Amino acid sequence: MNDQEQDLYSLGSSSSSHDKLADKVDIKAYAQPFINFITENPTVFHAVSAVGKRLESQGFKKLSERGSWTKKL
């Protein structure tokens, strides 16, 4: 978890906490990757495909829901 994410989790819900958060985090820059993802993947099918490709590019293997995973895990 990076510093900005930690700030989001550690701050309470009071208005002074929100002010502290706004001082530490550029909200637009923080949200931009999510906005880009939603723009590029307008449906759940696109989103699942994009996440699957990202996982496979990081070395994860796709397993069939219908197959046996016993020897693959």
Sine and cosine of phi, psi and omega as CSV:
sin_phi,cos_phi,sin_psi,cos_psi,sin_omega,cos_omega
0.00,0.00,0.77,-0.64,0.01,-1.00
-0.99,0.14,0.10,-0.99,-0.07,-1.00
-0.87,0.50,-0.65,0.76,-0.01,-1.00
-0.91,0.42,-0.67,0.74,0.03,-1.00
-0.90,0.43,-0.65,0.76,0.03,-1.00
-0.88,0.47,-0.65,0.76,0.04,-1.00
-0.87,0.49,-0.64,0.77,-0.01,-1.00
-0.90,0.44,-0.63,0.78,-0.03,-1.00
-0.98,0.19,-0.53,0.85,-0.13,-0.99
-1.00,0.08,-0.36,0.93,-0.02,-1.00
-0.98,0.18,0.60,-0.80,0.03,-1.00
-0.98,0.20,-0.25,-0.97,-0.08,-1.00
-0.98,-0.22,0.08,1.00,0.00,-1.00
-0.94,0.33,0.37,-0.93,-0.03,-1.00
-0.90,0.44,-0.56,0.83,0.04,-1.00
-0.91,0.41,-0.55,0.83,0.06,-1.00
-0.92,0.40,-0.64,0.77,0.04,-1.00
-0.90,0.43,-0.61,0.79,0.05,-1.00
-0.89,0.45,-0.67,0.74,0.03,-1.00
-0.89,0.46,-0.66,0.75,0.01,-1.00
-0.89,0.46,-0.70,0.71,-0.01,-1.00
-0.89,0.47,-0.54,0.84,0.03,-1.00
-0.94,0.33,-0.51,0.86,-0.09,-1.00
-1.00,-0.06,-0.48,0.88,-0.15,-0.99
-0.85,-0.52,0.77,-0.63,0.14,-0.99
-0.99,0.16,0.99,-0.16,-0.14,-0.99
-0.84,0.54,-0.68,0.73,-0.01,-1.00
-0.89,0.46,-0.71,0.71,0.02,-1.00
-0.92,0.40,-0.60,0.80,0.00,-1.00
-0.91,0.42,-0.63,0.77,-0.07,-1.00
-0.99,0.10,-0.32,0.95,-0.13,-0.99
-0.84,0.54,-0.69,0.73,0.04,-1.00
-0.85,0.52,-0.63,0.78,0.04,-1.00
-0.92,0.40,-0.69,0.72,0.02,-1.00
-0.87,0.49,-0.68,0.73,0.03,-1.00
-0.88,0.48,-0.68,0.73,0.00,-1.00
-0.88,0.48,-0.72,0.70,0.00,-1.00
-0.91,0.42,-0.64,0.77,0.02,-1.00
-0.90,0.44,-0.67,0.74,-0.02,-1.00
-0.97,0.23,-0.32,0.95,-0.07,-1.00
-0.74,-0.67,0.98,0.19,-0.15,-0.99
-0.95,0.32,-0.27,0.96,0.02,-1.00
-0.81,-0.59,0.24,-0.97,0.03,-1.00
-0.88,0.47,-0.54,0.84,0.00,-1.00
-0.91,0.41,-0.67,0.74,0.07,-1.00
-0.90,0.45,-0.68,0.73,-0.04,-1.00
-0.90,0.44,-0.70,0.72,0.01,-1.00
-0.89,0.45,-0.68,0.74,0.03,-1.00
-0.89,0.47,-0.70,0.71,-0.01,-1.00
-0.90,0.44,-0.69,0.73,0.02,-1.00
-0.92,0.40,-0.65,0.76,0.04,-1.00
-0.87,0.49,-0.70,0.71,0.03,-1.00
-0.89,0.45,-0.64,0.77,0.02,-1.00
-0.90,0.43,-0.67,0.74,0.03,-1.00
-0.90,0.43,-0.70,0.71,0.01,-1.00
-0.89,0.45,-0.57,0.82,0.03,-1.00
-0.93,0.36,-0.31,0.95,0.03,-1.00
-0.99,-0.13,0.16,0.99,0.09,-1.00
0.99,-0.17,0.00,1.00,0.05,-1.00
-0.97,0.24,0.48,-0.88,0.01,-1.00
-0.95,-0.32,0.68,-0.73,0.04,-1.00
-0.98,0.19,0.75,-0.66,0.05,-1.00
-0.91,-0.41,0.68,-0.73,0.03,-1.00
-0.95,0.31,0.67,-0.74,0.05,-1.00
-0.90,0.43,-0.42,0.91,-0.09,-1.00
-1.00,-0.02,-0.31,0.95,-0.05,-1.00
-1.00,0.06,0.17,-0.98,0.06,-1.00
-1.00,0.08,0.74,-0.68,-0.03,-1.00
-0.98,-0.20,-0.03,1.00,-0.11,-0.99
-0.78,0.62,-0.75,0.66,-0.05,-1.00
-1.00,0.08,-0.14,0.99,-0.09,-1.00
-0.99,-0.16,-0.30,0.95,-0.01,-1.00
-1.00,0.02,0.00,0.00,0.00,0.00
